[in-house]
Amino acid sequence: MDTYGILGFPLGHSFSKKYFSDKFTEEGLDATFLNFELPTIQEFPTVFNKHSKLKGFCVTIPYKQAIIPFLDEIDPLAKRIGAVNSVQIIRENQKVKLIGYNTDILGFTESLRIFLDGTKPKALILGTGGVSKAVATGLEEMGIKYQFVSRTASDKCISYHMLSSEWVSNYHLIINCTPLGTFPKNHTCPDIPYQLLTKNHFLYDVVYNPAETLFLKKGAEQGAKTHNGLQMLHLQAEKNWEIWNR
């Protein structure tokens, strides 16, 4: 039986297992999907060696960058982003090759184009992890200017405390690339000045569980347009499937 899976920690919030399990049932495929919930990335080789039928797997928080040293090759786009969320496994002549890809960018850009409906507002990217790097690359591909925002300021990003009315009034697209708001921590959200948001703002959250995070709820209360990460997830999941079965 072909095996697929997802690597991350924790994985209680992940939609991937149900999505692919339903896909296997609907399409009559003899395959299974497993959660590889590892507290440290150092355990990856042990888990990998236990599953000789593993053909590919997703990678999620916090291992999108940590998985890279374990790979044999990295797709140029994933290398440019500096993060991997999909790994293809090729087994030939008793040799195994692991190739890393980033499908977050595809899911993000396709869903964002629909959400923005032809507009190209400047963007604030909240967070500096693996997803934010894919988002930044996607915005570059779309010709959208952006600014990183993090807890600590640096030469490449401003801090949340620096988000003045000038920033918010000039950057109408705000993208949450942090795990804040993800189930079961529904009560959390990025520390931005929500009171400065208007009907001209677009709030995009890569989080999909819950469907309306506190980040999106606070934006909607100010009249902002909102969009969660479920469509992005569906698009990148199908791209993963295509890669694993080339």
LOLUM-554271 format. One record per residue (C-alpha): z, y, x; residue in one letter. Coordinates in steps of 0.5 Angstrom, whole numbers, plus 500, padded with zeros to 3 digits. Example, Ala and Ser with C-alpha at 12.3 -4.5 7.8 and 13.67 -1.06 7.14 Angstrom:
516491525A
514498527S
This chain:
500500500M
498507503D
504511504T
505519504Y
511523504G
514530505I
518532511L
524537510G
531539509F
534539504P
528536499L
532536492G
528542490H
521539492S
516538487F
511534492S
514527490K
513528483K
506531484Y
503526488F
507520484S
503522478D
497523481K
497516484F
499513477T
493518473E
488516478E
490508479G
491509486L
496503490D
500509494A
507511494T
510518496F
517518500L
522524501N
523524509F
530528508E
532529515L
538533518P
535534525T
527534527I
529529533Q
530524527E
522524526F
520519531P
525514528T
523515521V
515515523F
515509526N
518505520K
512507516H
506503519S
502505513K
504512513L
497516512K
499523512G
505528510F
507535508C
512539512V
517544509T
523548511I
525548516P
520544520Y
514548519K
514550527Q
519545529A
514539528I
509542532I
511539539P
511532536F
503533534L
497530538D
493536536E
493542531I
487545527D
485552530P
488556524L
495552524A
495554531K
493561530R
499562524I
504558529G
506553523A
504547520V
505544513N
500538513S
500532518V
494527518Q
495521521I
489517524I
490510526R
485507530E
485501535N
492501535Q
493508537K
496513533V
494520533K
498526529L
494532527I
497538524G
494543519Y
496549515N
494549507T
499554505D
494560507I
489557502L
493556496G
496563498F
490567498T
486563492E
492565488S
493572490L
486574489R
487572482I
494575481F
491582484L
485582480D
481586485G
486591488T
488591495K
495594495P
499594502K
504589502A
511588505L
512581507I
520579506L
522574512G
519571518T
519564518G
513559517G
510561510V
510568512S
506567518K
501563513A
501569508V
500574514A
494571516T
492570509G
493578508L
489579514E
483575512E
483579505M
483585509G
490587506I
495591511K
502589511Y
509590514Q
514584516F
521585513V
527581516S
535582516R
534584523T
529590525A
524589531S
518591534D
514587529K
519588523C
523593519I
530591516S
532591509Y
536597510H
530601512M
527600506L
526607503S
523610497S
517612502E
516604504W
516602497V
512607494S
506606499N
507598499Y
506596492H
505588494L
512585495I
512578497I
518573498N
517568504C
524567504T
528561501P
532566497L
532564489G
530557490T
534552486F
540551486P
541558489K
538561483N
543567484H
540569490T
535574492C
532578498P
536585499D
531590497I
531596493P
529594486Y
531600482Q
525603486L
520598483L
515601478T
509598474K
504599479N
508594484H
506586484F
511581486L
509575489Y
514569490D
512563494V
518560491V
517556485Y
523553482N
526556478P
519559475A
522566475E
527567481T
532573481L
527577485F
521576480L
526577474K
529584477K
522586479G
520585471A
525589469E
522595473Q
515593470G
512590476A
507584475K
510578477T
507571480H
511565482N
509560488G
507554483L
499555483Q
499556491M
503549491L
498546487H
492549491L
495547497Q
497540495A
490538493E
488541500K
493536503N
490530499W
483532502E
485532509I
489526509W
484522506N
478524510R
